[in-house]
Amino acid sequence: MFQKILGAIALTLVGVAHSQTPVPSFSSVPAAVGGTITICQGQTITYNNTSNQTVAGATYAWTFGVGSVPLNANTVGPHTVTYNTPGATTVSLTVNNQNGTGGQVFTRNIVVVATPNSALTLVSSGGGYGTSTQNGQTVFRNCGSIDSALFTFNAAVNNTVSQTFNWGDGSSSTNLAMVGTQITHDYPQGQFIMTHTVTQNGCSSTSSYVVFNGSAPQITVTAIGSNTCLPSPYSIGIQSNNVPITYTVNFSDGTPNLVFTTANDTTIDHIFTTSSCGVDYVIAPGLPPIPNAYSAAVVAQNICSNNGIPTVVTVGPIVISTGTTPDFSYTPQSPVCVLEPVTFNNESIAGETVSQAGCDTTYGYYWTITPNTFTLNSGSLGSSNGFTGANYDYTQWTNGSYDMEVLFSQPGTYYVTLYTGEFCGYDSIVDSVVIKPEAHLTFSLYQQTICSGDSSALFTMTADQPNYVINWDITDTTNISNITVLSGSGVTPVTFNALVPQNNTNEVGTIEITATVECSNDSADVHTITVNPQANATVDPTFYQICSGETTDIDIESNLDNVGFSWTATAPGTITGHSNGTGANIAQTLNNSGTTMDTVEYIITVLNAQCPGDTAVVSVAVQPELTFNANPDFTVCPGFPIDPDDYITSPPNATITWTNTNTNIGLGASGNGNVPTFTSGNNTSGSTISGTIEVTMQLNDCPAVTDQFVVNVNSAPDFDYTTTPQNGLDCITGIGVINGVVNPNNSSATWSGPGIVSGGNTFTPVINQPGQYTVELINNNNGCISNFAVTIEPPTLINITSVNITNVSCFNGSNGTISINTDNGNGSNINYDWTPSLANSANVNGLSSGTYSVEVTNEDGCIDDTTVVITQPTQITIAQIDSTGSECLEANGSLTVVAAGGQGGYSYSWSSGNNGPTANNIDAGTYTVTATDAAGCSVSESYDLGCTPLIPIVIPQFLSPNGDNLNELWIIQNIEQYPDIKVKVYNRWGNEVFESRPYNNDWNGHLRGTHPNPLPAGTYFYLVDTNKKSQDIYQGYIEIQP
């Protein structure tokens, strides 16, 4: 009861939560005063949600007002919003718990105060005053000034509004210094950043401007001597007219431009990174460059640069040379043994000397070595010949060898110095070489002999010089399997640790350790460890199995010659035939009188060996003879279950296989394991069938044992039958007979079923009902019983289920077909009786139009019939509906026909080669047309076409366009038959003067027929083409007279 109350309380609480109405609210920064938030244009407000009574899944919809960025949001917040449009607006938050209580709204008013205008304009004019823009910033300038200048500015608001002017020269003013909207300030020469701040209605705005008072740059550039050696800097001096100038200095060595602004004189120091070799100084376009020289460009520019064009000064040629960097290497590295040759190699990096002759990398060098207890095997030191210091002249030096080999004869420290010199001066590098004294090596032990697997004795290698390194190598491991060729080193004295060598051969093994010490001319010292092999007894296999009564054949071998073997044998009391002994083979006949597997163990020991090994053990398992239980013979009727006994062997786990001589008894031909339970096979042969089952049992390849038993299956009666009629019951009388055949025929029968009329204990009962009939047959010879079932179906009615016809395709044709289907199929068991008489088939063809009947009869005498009508299309006819006579010999006539009847979809073929209902472009004659319908049926008709002779044209040869109304126009007679007639008229020079197609008897003898352009009197020639195939072009002349 208590639990039920708690559940009711919980349900009540949940119900309350689901109907909870949210209370929206939010706070803001800056905070609202009297419900209104006031900010300046362009400022932000941050809103924080403070709503309560909200639930999980509540939604929050913010609308921030006009001119806000963003305009709205759909998350809880906080949200920071920018307001860019002055005026009043509203922010709202709608909270919805999504529980049916609806959205609740909280709002705040917002006032966005316009930002005051802090713009200034320059009132001063004349002289060099002006306003421009530089990098997006307004510039007020006075160019050409050599002293301080007065600048007057005009503000967007008057002096009643709070304003501050920070002039950028360390002074400032307020609106109190203004006169109306103007204010004046005296600027010294220079460039200044002026700021103007206006505060109005609690909001302020600040604008900044550049003010420049001065003039365009005027500079003088000087440079040091043109040939400089690195790493000394190259200096360029710049003198100016003390106005703010922005300099861009570019050196042609690819280093970044140097950009800076100053009103003072200045010096530029530049360190080149490489010599000027390979660099060209281009003086001016069109002039040859100066080779192997850098250049520099100084660009000076300020606000007053004329038209913004800077002042550019080029410095050059600048010739830069580099000195040689001395360096050398030697091998071997220090320390070096006394009298060991040391090779020194000059690896100096040559400098580049630049002159009018070009670039030269030649330099002088020589070596010094102290102390002088050495000899040169090859090369020479060279010499300065005294030309150093104040007398420096590297060209007077005797150069040494790049490579030289030195032999130091005394121990100690030697100092080797390499000096190099060229145009830029000389330099040197020194390195020390330590020469070590000669040493000798001794061993605390030089030889030892051990057995394989034993540890060797420690020995110590000692040099007569302290801290010398001894190097050792294992140089020989003959017949040793686990020691590889190794090497090592250490500072004298060195103790060689013990080894545990394995000699698995039958020969003596050897380990040789050779050692040398640095700075020694002695031959290597050698320590020899002789390792005798261990005499081991080996047998193969160490375990094997035999059957009781078999003889062992165990061969014993050793890795050494001339050794012997002995063994001891132990076994349980069930085993006999084992004994202790000596020799290289164990051959003993072992017998096991028990019922389980038992084992003899032989322990083998090596005799007559200097380093005897461990004993070997061989185990021989002896298996006793198998015993088993037997199965009896079986005699059964067909379908009887047979369950042979499972075989139990001793020892257990024998492998069992079986074979069967006759699979008709119901068992397979063979198998593994125990003979399975099976059902005797069907036997209606009239005699007994038998099968012999032989079972074989074997364990571990020992002699197998077998068992045999016989299975006899007596014969049961066999039954076969037919029915009269064939399907069981006659369609008309409803009677049928089951005609049974039984083997053996002396069996007795008993029938049961739904409609046995007579013969219930015979092999041929008479029946009158469909259904299943069962007969039980008993073989009176052995009592075996068979049961058979016969299913009698009702008479099978026959119905014609579909009729497919193909009507005759053409009038008076005979290609009609009829195809019928029945629900009994269309096989040979159906008889088809057609009227009129046709083939005994479901499919008949070659039919003319007419009415056909068919009666179908099945094996049960059931009948169905139907009548079919084959139709034919109407006769196709052709009628002429139009003709156009041809002009004789012009082939421009036509004939048009239309077909009717048949199956429509006509195509037409004319003897003239035309296709379609109209034959075009034909001359007078007789034409045959064939019309073919969609079924391929056709009919032909012939039609005659006449022609109209052409009347030749008559062309006048005189034209007199003189206004007397006689021969004014060139009129060709009979042109009515020639609507496409074409005329051309040429003058005596072959120029065309008139052309027309078609010609309408309207030429007036004027050029091109235009008026007034009369052709001069004379003879003209014409070509007249009637565009008729049977007529040639008319040619002739015409006289034009005034």
Protein Blocks (a to p, Z undefined) as FASTA:
>chain_A
ZZmmmmmmmmmmmmmmmmpccddddddddddeehiacddehiacddddfbehiaehiacd
ddebghiacfbdcbebjcddddfbgcdddddddddehnonopadddddddddddddfbdc
dfbgghjbccddeehiacdddehiabdcddddddfbdfkbccdddehnopacdfklpghj
accddddeddddddddddeehiacddddddddddddddddddddfbdcdfbdcdddddde
hiacddddddfehpacdddddfbdcddddddfbdfehiacdfbghiacdehiacdddddd
dfklghhiacddddddddddddddddddddddddddehiacddddfbdcdddddfkbpcf
bdcdddddddfbdcdfbdcebjeklpacjlgcfklpccddfbdcdddfbgcddddddddd
dfkoccddddddddddddddddfbfbdcddehiacdddddddfbehiacddddfbfghia
kbccddddddddddddddddddfbfbdcddddddddehiabdcddddddddddddddddd
fbdcddehiacddddddfbehiacdddddddfkbghiacdedjbdcdddddfbfbdcddd
dddddehifbdcddddddddddddddddddddddddehiacdddddddddehiacddddf
blknopafbdedjdddddddddfeopacdddddddddeehiacddddddddddddddddd
ddddfkopafklopacdddddddfkbccddddfbdfbhklbcbdcdfbecddddddddfk
nopacddddddddddddddfbdcddddfbghiafbccddddfkbjafkbccddddddddd
fbdghiaedddddddddfkopacddddddddddddddddfbdcdddehklpaccddddee
hjejiacddfkopacjbdghiaedddddddddfkopacdddddddddddddddddfbdcd
ehnopakbccdehklmmmkbccddddfkopafbdcdddehiaghiahhiacdddcedddd
ddddehiakbccddddddddZZ
